[in-house]
Amino acid sequence: MCRFVTLIDVLYEHRIRVFCSADGEPTDLFVNIMTLQEARTQRSNMVNLLFPAPSEHSSDDRQHI
């Protein structure tokens, strides 16, 4: 999908007209369409999941055996 979008961008920049047809409505073709805010929230959630903030208890507070 990314390559198609890049192709369309390049063709647009060179003022080349493109005609596309599809068997369905745009919303049916792009099931995972999201707003910019939704994308930012999803990215933030993913970053927080992969890189959680350090807890209030540092490793020095743990009991040593």
Secondary structure as the mmCIF struct_conf table of DSSP 4:
data_model
#
loop_
_struct_conf.conf_type_id
_struct_conf.id
_struct_conf.beg_label_comp_id
_struct_conf.beg_label_asym_id
_struct_conf.beg_label_seq_id
_struct_conf.end_label_comp_id
_struct_conf.end_label_asym_id
_struct_conf.end_label_seq_id
HELX_RH_AL_P HELX_RH_AL_P1 CYS A 2 GLU A 13
TURN_TY1_P TURN_TY1_P1 HIS A 14 ARG A 15
BEND BEND1 ASP A 23 GLY A 24
HELX_RH_AL_P HELX_RH_AL_P2 PRO A 26 LEU A 29
TURN_TY1_P TURN_TY1_P2 VAL A 31 ASN A 32
HELX_RH_AL_P HELX_RH_AL_P3 LEU A 36 LEU A 50
BEND BEND2 PHE A 51 PHE A 51
HELX_LH_PP_P HELX_LH_PP_P1 PRO A 52 SER A 55
BEND BEND3 GLU A 56 HIS A 57
HELX_RH_3T_P HELX_RH_3T_P1 SER A 59 ASP A 61
BEND BEND4 ARG A 62 ARG A 62
HELX_LH_PP_P HELX_LH_PP_P2 GLN A 63 HIS A 64
#
